[in-house]
Amino acid sequence: MLIDSHCHLDRIDLNPYQNDFACFMHEAEAKQIEHLLCISIDLESYPAMLDLVAGFPQISVTVGVHPNVQDCKDPGIDELIALGQSDKVIGIGETGLDYFRSEGDLDWQRQRFKRHINAAKTLKKPLIIHTREARDDTLRILKEEGASEAGGVIHCFTEDWEFAREALDLNFYISFSGIVTFKNAEAIKEVAKKVPADRFLIETDSPYLAPAPFRGRPNYPTYVRYVAEQIAGLRGISTNKAAELSTKNFYNLF
């Protein structure tokens, strides 16, 4: 059985499924997807996201506001804590820093990041971290704000082993997306070989970043098997073993 540890189910293209989410979930079950973690991007679309997944116990959710989202409600710590108390919510985020898509004075990103960390610490729920071209500030803030108390995952990992090692030391897991299947992702592949067997997750980040066989097309949680196959090949284990390890790690974290 497989787990997609990071997907955006409210944003996937349901046209191939007659615009019927239940039809999609039936296929996910047939493809042995045991559990899915649906990740929050903003609070404006959050109620609709909850409504979409409400009837599916095999779907958990997070609450948070993505670092690139600017024209939105910026949550305070108290609001994040209130929303995060739901049993359906098992993590806080995605949150972090992105200096690639955003420009100018990005102190607002750093302050938002800190609020998410402190809400996660209060709730004792893991953080889902997004970082892009902000490695030094990401690690610095995680350390300064005591994020290791909450722990969490560096999602859609795109950094090198040095970053991974520091994140592991801070009580974070490393999650690999379809990017690990790309031909030019050598540094990420090296990390996938080295990361301890009890500290990696797999994800799709669907509808984004489809793995190599579907690159450039919409992504779906059902493609998480391609990530598992790539990780298995890199580590010299079977796909079933990669699925087993990542599933166990998910439940250990969340």
C-alpha positions in Angstrom: 0.0 0.0 0.0 1.1 3.6 -0.8 0.6 7.0 0.8 0.7 10.3 -1.0 2.1 12.5 1.8 1.5 15.8 -0.1 -1.2 16.6 -2.6 -3.7 19.3 -3.4 -6.9 17.3 -4.0 -9.0 20.5 -4.4 -6.9 21.5 -7.4 -6.6 18.3 -9.4 -8.3 18.0 -12.8 -11.4 15.8 -12.4 -12.4 15.9 -16.1 -11.1 12.3 -16.7 -13.4 11.2 -13.8 -16.6 12.8 -15.0 -15.9 15.7 -12.5 -16.7 13.2 -9.8 -14.3 13.2 -6.8 -15.7 9.9 -5.6 -14.9 8.4 -8.9 -11.3 9.5 -8.6 -11.1 8.1 -5.1 -12.3 4.8 -6.3 -9.4 4.6 -8.7 -7.0 5.7 -6.0 -8.2 2.8 -3.9 -7.8 0.5 -6.9 -4.2 1.7 -7.3 -3.6 0.8 -3.6 -3.4 4.4 -2.3 -4.0 3.8 1.4 -4.0 7.4 2.6 -3.7 10.9 1.2 -2.6 14.1 2.9 -4.4 17.1 1.3 -2.4 20.2 1.8 -3.8 23.7 2.5 -2.5 26.7 0.4 -4.8 29.5 1.7 -7.7 30.0 4.0 -10.1 31.4 1.4 -10.4 28.0 -0.3 -10.0 26.0 2.9 -13.7 25.5 3.7 -14.3 24.1 0.2 -11.3 21.8 0.5 -12.7 20.4 3.8 -16.1 19.9 2.2 -14.5 18.0 -0.7 -12.7 15.5 1.5 -15.1 15.3 4.5 -16.6 12.0 3.6 -13.3 10.2 3.1 -11.6 8.9 6.3 -8.5 7.9 4.2 -7.9 11.6 3.6 -6.3 13.9 6.2 -5.6 17.6 5.8 -3.3 20.4 6.9 -4.0 24.0 7.6 -1.8 26.9 6.5 -1.0 29.6 4.0 1.7 29.0 1.3 4.6 31.4 1.4 3.9 32.7 -2.2 0.2 33.6 -1.6 0.0 37.3 -1.0 -3.5 38.4 -1.9 -5.1 36.5 0.9 -5.9 36.4 4.6 -2.7 36.2 6.6 -3.5 34.1 9.6 -2.4 34.8 13.1 -1.1 32.2 15.5 -4.5 32.0 17.4 -6.4 31.3 14.2 -4.0 28.6 13.0 -4.2 27.0 16.4 -8.1 27.1 16.4 -8.3 25.6 12.9 -5.5 23.1 13.6 -7.4 21.5 16.6 -9.6 19.5 14.3 -8.9 15.8 14.3 -8.9 15.9 10.5 -5.9 18.2 10.6 -2.7 16.4 11.2 -0.1 19.0 10.2 0.5 22.7 9.8 1.4 24.2 6.4 2.4 24.2 3.9 4.6 27.0 5.1 8.2 28.2 4.6 10.0 30.5 2.3 10.1 31.0 -1.4 12.5 33.6 -2.8 12.1 32.3 -6.4 8.5 33.4 -7.0 8.3 36.4 -4.7 10.3 39.6 -4.9 11.1 42.7 -2.9 11.1 42.9 0.9 10.0 39.4 2.0 10.0 39.9 5.7 6.2 39.2 5.5 7.1 35.7 4.4 9.5 35.2 7.3 7.0 36.5 9.8 4.2 34.2 8.4 6.6 31.3 8.6 7.4 32.0 12.2 3.7 32.1 13.1 3.1 28.7 11.5 6.1 27.2 13.5 4.8 28.5 16.8 1.2 27.3 16.1 2.7 23.8 15.2 4.6 23.8 18.5 1.5 24.7 20.5 -0.6 22.0 18.7 2.2 19.5 18.7 1.5 18.8 15.0 4.2 18.4 12.4 5.1 21.2 9.9 5.0 20.9 6.1 7.9 23.0 4.8 8.2 24.6 1.4 11.6 26.1 0.6 12.9 27.4 -2.7 16.1 29.5 -3.1 15.9 30.3 0.6 17.9 27.5 2.2 19.9 29.6 4.6 17.0 31.5 6.0 14.8 28.4 6.1 17.3 26.6 8.2 18.0 29.6 10.4 14.4 30.2 11.2 13.7 26.6 11.9 16.5 26.6 14.4 15.7 30.0 16.0 12.0 29.2 16.4 12.6 25.8 17.9 10.8 24.0 15.1 12.4 20.7 16.1 9.8 20.6 18.9 7.1 20.1 16.3 9.2 18.3 13.7 7.8 17.8 10.2 8.8 17.3 6.6 10.8 19.2 4.0 8.3 18.5 1.2 9.2 18.2 -2.5 12.9 18.1 -1.6 15.1 19.9 -4.1 18.2 20.7 -2.1 21.5 18.8 -1.5 22.7 16.3 1.1 24.2 19.1 3.3 20.7 20.7 3.6 19.1 17.3 4.1 21.5 16.4 6.9 20.8 19.7 8.8 17.0 19.1 8.3 17.3 15.6 9.7 19.2 16.9 12.7 16.3 19.3 13.3 13.8 16.4 13.5 12.5 16.7 10.0 11.8 14.0 7.4 12.7 14.3 3.7 9.9 13.9 1.1 10.6 13.1 -2.5 8.2 14.1 -5.4 8.2 13.3 -9.1 11.2 15.6 -9.5 13.4 12.7 -8.3 12.4 10.9 -11.6 13.8 13.7 -13.7 17.0 13.0 -15.6 18.7 16.2 -14.4 17.9 15.7 -10.7 21.3 14.1 -9.8 21.7 15.9 -6.5 18.2 14.9 -5.3 18.8 11.3 -6.4 22.0 11.3 -4.2 20.0 12.4 -1.2 17.4 9.7 -1.9 20.2 7.1 -1.7 21.6 8.5 1.5 18.6 9.5 3.6 18.0 7.0 6.5 15.4 4.4 5.7 13.2 5.6 8.6 13.2 9.3 7.6 11.9 9.5 4.0 8.4 10.0 2.6 7.0 10.0 -1.0 4.5 12.4 -2.5 3.1 13.7 -5.8 2.5 17.4 -5.0 -0.3 16.9 -7.5 -1.6 18.5 -9.7 2.0 19.8 -10.0 5.3 18.2 -10.9 4.1 15.0 -12.6 6.8 12.3 -12.7 8.9 11.6 -15.8 6.4 9.4 -17.7 3.8 12.3 -17.5 6.1 15.3 -17.2 4.4 18.5 -18.4 0.9 17.0 -17.9 -1.4 17.2 -14.9 -0.3 15.1 -11.9 -2.4 12.8 -9.8 -1.9 11.1 -6.5 -2.2 7.8 -8.3 1.2 8.5 -9.8 2.9 8.2 -6.5 3.9 4.7 -7.4 6.4 6.1 -10.0 8.1 8.0 -7.1 8.2 4.8 -5.1 9.7 2.9 -8.0 12.4 5.5 -8.5 13.3 5.6 -4.8 13.4 1.8 -4.8 15.8 1.7 -7.8 18.1 4.2 -6.2 18.2 2.4 -2.9 18.5 -1.1 -4.4 15.3 -2.3 -2.8 11.9 -3.5 -4.2 9.1 -1.1 -4.9 7.0 -2.8 -2.3 9.7 -2.3 0.3 10.0 1.4 -0.6 6.2 1.7 -0.2 6.3 -0.2 3.1 9.0 2.1 4.5 7.5 5.4 3.4 4.1 4.3 4.7 5.6 3.4 8.1 7.5 6.7 8.2 4.3 8.6 7.4 2.5 7.1 10.3 5.5 7.6 12.6 5.5 11.3 11.8 1.8 12.0 11.7 
